[in-house]
Amino acid sequence: MLATAAGAIVWAQQNKAPAPGYPAFEVRSVFPRELSPAMYEQVSQQEIQNLAGQGWELVSVVPYVYRNEERGPALNNKPAVTQTYPAYFFRRLRPPDNTKR
């Protein structure tokens, strides 16, 4: 009888479902690519569209890399240009796990 009770407890702990009311999400992040030291490539619009087509929902965009570059002929007070390279964060509902029964 003790072994049956212990087996039931172990079984119950292994088969716990996620808390009701909270959907399970998969998350994905996409960052700009570093081509060479301090040189970056923006995330392409096509890559973002492909993720949207796969059911990924864009939930956040944040600046990931700030790059300052001086331009112009002036030796002393060259105007600085700041470029930002954003990172994108996505989520989608996790499909139900049909392996547990």
N, C-alpha and C positions, 0 to 999 in steps of 0.2 A: 504494500500500500504506500509506503514511503517512496519507493522507486517510481510509482505511478504519479504521485504528486510532484516529485522532482522533475519528471519528464514533462508533465503538463506545464510547469513553470518555465522550463527551458523552451518549449515549443511556443508558448505565448510571447516570450521575449523576442524570439526570432521572427515572428510573423506580425509585428506591430506595423500598422499602417500609419502614414503621416497624419499629423494632427488635422482633424477636420476643419475646414474653413481656410486652409492655407494651400493654395495650389503649388505644385512642384514645378520649378522653372529650371531650364538649362540657361547658362549665361555664356556669353562670348564677347571677347574684346578684340578690336582691330587697331593696331598702332601704325604710325608712319614708319616706313622702312629707312634704315640708315644705309645709304649707298656707299659712303666713305666717311672717315671721321669728320663730323660736323656738317655733313651734307645729307639732306633728307629728301624723301619723295612722299608727297601727299598720298593718302589713301584714295584710290580711284573711285569715281562715281559708279563705275561698272561693278566693282566689288561690293559696294553698299547695295546696289540694286539686286545683285545675285543673292545676297543674304536675305533681303526682303522677300524675294521670290521663294526662298526656302522656309519662310514662316518666321524669320527672326524679326522682332520688333525693336526699333531703335529707342533706347530709354535715356541715353545721355551722350553728350558730346562735350569733351573738356580739352583745353589746350594741353598738349603733351610736351611739345618742344617749342621754345622760343629761340629764334635765331636772329641776331642783330648783324647787320652788314652796313659798312660805311660806303657811301657812293659819292661820286663827284670829284672835281679836280682840286678843290681847296685843300691845302696841306694841313691847316690847323682845324678848323671847324667843319669837318665833313658831315653832311647830313646823314643820319643813321636811318636805316630802313629795318623795321622789325617784321619778321615773318613768323606766323604761328603754324604749327602742324598739329591738328587735333587728333585725339584718340576717340574711338566710337565704341559704345557699349550696347549690347543687344541682349534680349531674352526671348525665350519662347517656352510654351508649356511643354513639360516633359511628357512624352507618351507614357501611357500606363504600362507597368511592368506585368506582362501576362505570363511570366515564368513561374510566379508563385501561385500555388493553388492549394 
